[in-house]
Amino acid sequence: MATTDWSLNWFDRRSSFIEECNAARNALIDDLADGAATQQRVLDDIYRVCGPSQSWQQSGYSDAIRRGATFREIVPIRTYADFEPLIDSEVHTKGGVLSTSPVRRWLKTSGTTGKPKRIPYTDHWMTAYRVPAMKAMWGTFLLNCPELLAHPYATFDTQTVREVPGDHIFGVPYQGISNRNPPLGASDWTPPWYEAPWYIPSLPSDHLTKMYYRLRWLVTKDVRFLTAINPSTILSILDSLRLFASVLVKEIADGSVAGINMVAPDPEAARRLEKILGRSTYSLNDVWPNLMHYSTWASAAARLYDAQMLHALPCAKRLPFMSCGTEGVVTIPLDGSQLGQPLAVDQAWFEFIPAEDEPNEYLSGKRRADTLLYDELDVGKEYHVIMSQLNGLTRLYTGDIFSVEKIEAGVPYIYFTRRHGVYHSFTGEKLTEVEVVSAIERGLAQFGAPLGLFLCGARWGSPPGYSIAIELHLPRKLDVTEIATAIDLHLQHISIEYASKRESGRLDGIQVALIQHQAIAKYVESKRNPGNTTQYKYKPFHKDTSFLDELVRDNNIIQGEMHGVSVT
């Protein structure tokens, strides 16, 4: 498609896109003003769409509710694994088992066992819930950064993609939630750049090649807004600029795109870019001086990218991305707050379990109705989230834990903190991710070092212990032994069980290696799955220390004695 063609489509779509996003955001604001009525509306919709389904009829849920039983008394809390037999049936019927709305896509997401999940993406869930949530978030983006639609090249969108589905289940596409191809009618997500040459489905799907096409079309343009789900994607843009510097400069000068002459040659722009990319260090603001806003996740592990994001975009302000997963949307941003966002009361019927409670009691049915509703939460406390979605996954235990930052007009503003469960437990220490992160942060603070990217692995041995690879951001040399000791002592202070195991000699002390700046980011990027590039998550915690093999092999360790390799 010629660039002039897609630009015409951009101008045709711009006004209606603004209207739709603003309307969705205003509707969310109205729904938040009366959260109780909104939650009841969602529950009534569940009765209407799921009530006549095969699973509800066979289980007697609808009859019991008609007789006066409550939703929480009748419908059990379940994990995804509990839904799998019903999903197997839904696969063959393409609708009618979990809800009465037809399945248009199966959404693919990684499972805890390594087996990809299959989340039903139904007509009703798409048109009444998922797409309006996207539009409401973009309404907030537009409020804070109206220049994102200043011209056809103003927005660099990496949060969604258009790719030809590679997998199907009985003829129904099986793809990631971020893949917006093919469009499912007029109600689907179709932003003004939907036909842009860096967004079309004919592009190669592998991450690096796709990134090259994006950069080739946008690197010389006046980009105003950059959006990604994960901070790692934005850092990948910097890495790709370094990798493709010479090719980009050449093709901009001669007007080619991947070797094909497609646009007018621009030697002046090529010289300007070559000068920037020839420096020892540069930021994305050097490439795009008017890029003043970007959007990514900002909580939990994503915050560990903060130092690198400041280097990548020193002049840009971050706007928060919604808290969401393939299973559903939990929060939608209304402003630029970097932490708590309002619970998306219009997206699902929500229940909560105090984080200190054992979820298995609820999953076993012992405490079936003893959950908290959205207006029964306390500021400063953490909660497990249970969602009832309009795709038929009702009372789904997600395993996600959120913290309440504040409550406004009766609605909690929450943010994701961690997944449920221990990170690891060799001898009963049952360390959580939050405890380990806190110990590392406090230990580094003693030496004036900020918390950044790290990888932590369980080190099997006699006795066993934990090994941590930490990116070094400071030019001065630090004593790795002192850092390891500090982190270990802080972890003993945080966890009584860990302290007990250390004192008794059942656990060895923490080992630390200091890693070259950006080495962990590159390692993480190398693990990006080609089929899930957009929603790829940085995971700092590992069940072993195999990550050290690659860091040692690539000479990325500055200081440390780990995995049989000593570096001083």
N, C-alpha and C positions, 0 to 999 in steps of 0.2 A: 504494500500500500504506500502510495506517495505521501510525503509529509503534508502536503497541502490538503489532501483528502481528510486525513485524521484531524487536522487543525479545524476544518470546517465543522466536523462532528463535535470537537471540543467547544466551539463557540455556540453551537446549537444546544448542547447539554448543560452549559455552565449555569444559566439562570434557574433551570428546574432543579439542578443538583443543590444549589444554595437553598432554594425553597424547601426541598425535601429534608435537608439536614437541619435547617432551622426549625421546621415543623416537628421533627422527631425530638429535637432537644427540648422544645417548649412542651411537648407532650410528656416527656420524662419529668420535667419540672412540676407540671400539674399533678402527675402521679405521685411524686415524692411529697407533695403538699398534703395528700391524704393517703398515706401508706397503707392504712388498714383497708380502705375501700379498694385500693389497687391490688393488694394481696388477695382479697376475697374475689375480685374479678378474675384473677389468674386461676384461683382454685375452681371457680365456677366453669372456667374454660376447660380445665382438666376434666371435670365431670362430663362436660359436653363432648369433648373430642376423644377422651379415653374410655368413658363410661360404656359405650356400645362395643368396645373392642373385644376380641376373643378372650384375651387374658383376664379382663375385668369380669366378663360374663361368666367364665368358667370358675373364677375364684369367688364369685358372689359379692364382689365389692359394691357394685351398684345397688343391689337389693338391700345390702346391709345399711348403706348410707341412706337409702329411701326410708328405712325403718328407724332412722334417727342416730345411727352410729356415726362417729366422726371419722374424718379421713385418717387421722393419726391412730385411731383405735383399730382400724380395719386393714389398712395397707401397710405391709411391713417395710422396715428400712432394709435396703439391699445394696450390695456392692455390684460392680459391673459383672463380676463372675456369676452372681446369682441371676442376672438377666440373660446370660448367654444362651440357655435353652430357648427362651422366648425369641431372642434375636435369630437363632437358627431357623425358627419357624417363620419369622418375619422375612428372612432372606428369600424364602420360596414364594411367599404371598405378595411381597413388595408393598405391604400395608394391610392393616386390619387386625394384627395380632396385638401390638402395643398401643396403637391409636388408630383412628379411622381415617387419618390423612395419608395419602400415598407417599411412599419413600421415593425421593427423586435422586438422592445420592446416598452412598454409604461413606461416612467420614472415617478416615484412617488416622489413628493416633497410637503412639507407642504404649504398650502395656507394661505392668511391673514384672511380668514373667518373660517379656521379650516378644510375646505374641501380639501383633497389632490388634487394637480394638476395632469394632465396627459400630459406629454410632449412627442411628437412622436420622437422615436429614429429610424431613417431610415438608410437603407444600405449606402446611399451616405454620409449622415452626419457623420456616424461612420467612414467609411474608409478614407474619404478625409479631415475630420476636427477634430472630437473629439479624436480619437486614435492618430493621428499625434501630437496633442497638448500635450497629455500625454508623448509621446516619446520625444518631444522637451524638456519638463521640466526635464525628467530623463537624457537627454543629459547634461543638466546643473548640475544635481546632480553628474553625472559621472565625469564631468570636475573638480568639487570641491572635490569629494570624490570617487576616483577610487576604493578604497578599499571596496566599498559596494558590489563588486563582487569578493572579495578576495577568498571566499570559499562559499559553499552552505548555510551556516548559518550566513553569514555576514550581511544580511539585515533583519531587523524586520519591515515588512510592515503591517501597520494597516490602510492605507489610502484607500485600496480596499479590498473587501472580495469576497468569492465565497459561495453563499448560494442558496439553491433550492428556486426558486420564490414561494412565498406563495399565491400570487394573480395573476389572469389572467383576461384579458378583451377579451371576445370572442376568447379564446384560445391563445392570445398573452400575454407573461409574462408582469406583471406590478410590477416594482421593482425600487429601488433606483439606481442612476447613479453609485454609488460606487460598486454595486454588479456586478461582471464580470462573472457571471455564468447564463446560459451556454454560452460557447464561440460561437461567431457568425462567424465562419470561420477563415481562416489563417490571416486575417487582424485585428482581434480583439486583445485586450490587453491581452497578455500571457507572463508575465515575467518569468525568469528562475525558480522561486520558485512556479510556478503555480500549481505544483503537490506536493508541500511540505506538510508534515503531519499537520502543523498548519494552512494550507491555503485551504485545500480541502473542498468541499461542504458537506461532511458527518459529519462535526463537528456541535455540537449544535449551534443554531443561537443566543441564548440569550447572552448578553454582558459579564456577569461574567464568564459563563462556557467557552465561546470562549476564553476569556482572560486567563483562567487557562490553556487551551491546548497550547496556544501560549507560555506562560511562561514555561510550562513543557518541551517543545521541545527546547526552546532557552535560558533558564536562565543559563545554564552551558556552553553555547557556546560562541565563540569569536565574539559577535555582534559588527559591526563597524558603522552601519548606522540605524537610527530609523526614520520612517516616519509616520506622522499622519496629517490629515487635521486640526483638532482642538487641541490646547494645552491641553484641558481637557482630551483627550485620553491618552496622555503621563502621566499626573498626575494619571490617572486611573491605569496605570501600577504599579506605586508605591503603590497605595492603594491595588491593587490585590496581590502584593508581601506580604504585611502585612497580608492580609486576609488569604492567602493560604500558609503562611510560613511553618507551621508544615507539611502540606500535601505534599508540594513540597520536603521538606527535606526527608521525609519518602520514597516517590516514587523514587527520584533520588538514594537513597541508595539501594533500592531493585530492581530497573530496571523496575518499572511498570509505566503505563500511564493510569490514571483513573481506577486503580485497575486491569489492565491487564498487565501481564509481556510481554514487547515488546522490551526492549533494555537491554544491559548489565548493571548490578548493578555498581554504582560508589560511594562507601562510602566516598572516599576522597573529591569528589566534593560536596557531601551532607554536610560533616563537614564544608567545606569552606563556603558554602552558609548559613548554620545555624549560623555560627559565625557572618556573615555580617547582617543577618536578626534579630539577637538577640540584635543588638545595639539599643539604644533609637532613634537615627536618622541615616539615611544612604541615599545615592543618587543612581541613576541609574548608575553613573560612578563607584561606589563601586562594583556594580554587574558586569558591563561590562567596565573594565578599558580602553579598546581600542575604545570605542564608542565616536568618536570625532566629528561627525556631526549628525544633525537631521533636520527634515523639518516640519514646520507647518505654518498655517496662522499667520501673525504678525501684522496686522493693525486693526483699529477700536477696537471692544470689546476684540479681541484676545490679544491685548497688555496688558490688565489688568492682564494677567497671568504671565507677565515677571518676577516678583519677585519669584513666585513659580517655574517657569521654571529654574531660576538660581539655586535654591536649588535642583531641580530634576536632572539637568544636568550641574553641575558647570564647567566641563571640555570640554563641547561640543559646537560647533558653529552651530547656526541655519542657515539653508538655506531656502529661502522663498518658499512657495507653491503658485501655480498660483491663481489669482483672478478668481473665477469661481462659477457657480451655475449649477443647473440642466438645466437651460435655455440656457447656453452657457458659453464660455470662454472669458474673457475680457483682461487679461494680462497673459504673460508667462515669468517666470524669466530667465534671461540670465546670471546673476551673483549672488553674495551673498548679494546684496542690500536688506536691511530690509524694505524699504519703496516702492518707485516707481519702477515699472516694465514696460517694453515697452507694449504699446497697441498691442494686438494680431491682427494685421491688416490682417492676413491670415485666421482668424477664422470666421469673420462675416463682414457685411458692417455696419459701425458704424456712428451714428449721436449723437450730443450732444445738450443739452439745458442748458444755464447758470442756476446755482442752485437757483439764486434769482428769476428766472422767474416761473410763475405758470404753471405747466405741463398741467392743465386742458384746458388751451387755445389751446394747441397743440392737445390734445386728442379730443377736440370738433371740430377740423378742422378749427378754426379761423386763425391759423398760421401754416398750414399744411407743407409748404415748408421752413419755416423760422427756420431751424435748422443749427447747425454748423457741418462741417466735421472734420475729425481727425486732419487736418493741420491748423485749424482755432482756436485752443485753446490757452489760455494764462497761463503762469507759475504762480502758486500760487492761481489760481481760481478753483472753484468747478463746476461740471457739472452733470446733469442727463444723463444717458446713454440710448440710443435707439439702439437695435440690430436687424439686419435682418439675420436670420439663415437659413441654407440650409435644415432644416427640415420643412420649410414652415411658420415658425413664423416670418413674415417680419414686420419690423418697430415696434417691440415689445418694449413698454415702461416698463422697468424693475423695476423702483422705487429705483434703486441704485444710489448713488451719489459718484463720484470719484473726487479726487483732483489731480491737475497736479504738480508734483514735478520738472520736468525739461523737456526740449525738446532736443533730439539728432537726428541729420540727418533728421529733420523734423517730427520725431515721438514723440508723448508725452509719458512720463513715468508717470504713474498714480497709485494711490492707493485708495482703498475703504475707505470711511470715515463714511458713515451712510446710512440709508434708508430714503427716502423722507417722510415728514409728521411730525407733532408734536408728541412728546412723550405723552403729556397730556395737557389739558386746562380746568381747573375748571371754570374759570371766564373770559376767553379770554386772559390769559397770554401766551398761545401757546408756551410752552417750547419745545425746541428740545433736542434730546439726547446729541448733542455736547455741548450745553450750560450747561446742568446738569453735564456732565463729567468734563468740565472745572472748574465749581464752586467747585466740590468735590476735584479735584486735587489741586486747589489753596488753599482751606481751609485746607487740610491736610498738605500742604507744610509749612504753618505757624508754625506747630508743629513738623517739621522735619520728618513727616510720609510720606512714598511713596504711590502713588496710586496703589491699588491692586484690588482684586475682591470686588464687592459690589452689593447689590440689592436695587433698588429704587422703591417704590410703591406709588400710589395715595391713600391718607388717607382721607376717606370720613367722614365728620363731620360738625360741625357748629361752626366756619368756617372750611372748608377743608384745607388740606395741603399735604405735602410730607414726607414720612418716608424713611430713608436710613439705611440699615444694612451694615457695613463696616468691613471687616476682619482686625484684628489687627496684625501687623507684628513686632511691637516693644515690648520689654519686659517691658518697663516702663509704668506706668499708665498715661493715658491721661484724661483730663477733657472733658467728652462727651458734656457737655453744651457749653463749649467754642468752641469745634469743630463744633457743630450744628450752633452756632451763626456765626462763620466764613464762613461756607458754604453758609448760608442764605444771608449774606451781599455780598459775591462774586456773588451770583446768581442775587441779586438786581442790582449790578453794570453791570452785563452782559446783563440782560434783563430789559429794561425800563418798559415793561408791567408787569412783575413780581413785580418790585419795586412798581409800582402804586397800584397793588392789595394788597400788603403787607401793604403799608402806609394807605390804606383805610380800612383795617381790613377785607377785603373780603377773604384773605388767611391767614391761621395760619402759624407760623414759622416752619421751617424744624426741624424734630425730627431725632435723630441719635442714633443708638445702635452699640456698638463695639462688634464684634463677634470673637469667638475663631479662631485662625489660622487654615486654611484649612476647616473650617466648611461650608463656602459657596461653596467651591469646591465640598465637599461631597454632599451638598444639590443639587447642579446642576447635579452631576453625578446620583443622585437618580431619576432624571426626564428623564433620557435618554430613549428614545423610543426604545424598542427591534427591531422594524422594520426599524430604521433609525440611528443605532448606530454610523456609520462612519461619517456622515455629521451632527451630532448633534451640535447645536450651543448654546453657553452660551448667555443668554439674560438677561442683567442686569436691564432692565426696565419692570415694571409690572403695570397693570391697577388697582391693589388693593394691600393690604398689607397681603394677605393670607400666603405669604411665612414666615411671622413672627411666625405663629402658630407652624410650625415645628421647627424653630430655638429655640423658647422658650421651646417647649416640650422636646427637646433634650439637654436642658441646655447649649446652645451655646452662649448665650448673656453674655458678661462680664460686660458691663455698659450700662445703658440707661433706659429710661422710655417710652415704646412704647406699643401700643396695649393692654393697661390696665395692663401691667406687669412691675413692677419697679425692676430694678436690679442695685445695687450699689457696 
